[in-house]
């Protein structure tokens, strides 16, 4: 009787020991593939939306760990597999014991696609008894397909004469190309390219700036300030040529922002040019052809500040890829200053405007608008 009880007790202890050992050997890791993205291999641009045929790209898996705790009881061998269009491209193993922290991103290899179409890129991972996978569909195009949205913009702009509709059709065309379907393109256009743009903080600053600047111009107009400018310059500006020159000079003075230039110079010079029988079309051209060029080459402007931030981001990206690069001691402002001499549109337009005003020569539809204004007094 005693020996039977002893055997039962010993068996229970052995079972408990086995359970404890099994629990000790089991992994505490809980990892999953959160998302899949691709990076252009040549430029290093991350999270590209579509693929060009024959252009290599790197597949990036974004991992999610329930707990950032290193498990000594695990094999710590993270197995991964990457496939494109159902064909396995690469496999590999990551030894977690060699990392100081659990990886949140994983480069699972490089691939390229030779034919246009829709391709599913899938990433699978396995760690001990935990397995996870995720996938994403991408559209692959020939290199020339990038011009299709631009062609649509130019086509609609030339036929409808409506800028907003033309730009919208260009965005819709590009969205459909990225999504692969008309319905998906429409949703992408609304969610990504419109709503996300409106929710962007920097874009919000631009909207608010334009709103307040337009309000200020309206306030000046209602309070008689624009008439005051016209009255002050009436003794000096008496001809069409002098009115156009004054408009050009006003655009040069307001160099700190192209939006402010367009709003202020256009609104303040309009009564003056109307008095001198300069067409509204000509005034719009002078203001537009002065605002952007002067704001993009003068180092003190909001336009240049935005450009410098983009240049600095690219310099940082290059240094990440090549820490020994020669640009390590180069500043973004110095790079911007070096680009001024290559801004041919800005330089030539600022040189062309005085020649156009002094010569009094007009061409095409602008000539028709100017003649209608001088003959019929239409502004």
Beta strands, then each sheet from edge to edge (+ up, - down):
strand 1: 31-40
strand 2: 51-52
strand 3: 57-65
strand 4: 77-84
strand 5: 87-95
strand 6: 105-111
strand 7: 117-127
strand 8: 130-141
sheet 1: 1+ 3- 6+
sheet 2: 2+ 8+ 7- 4+ 5-
end
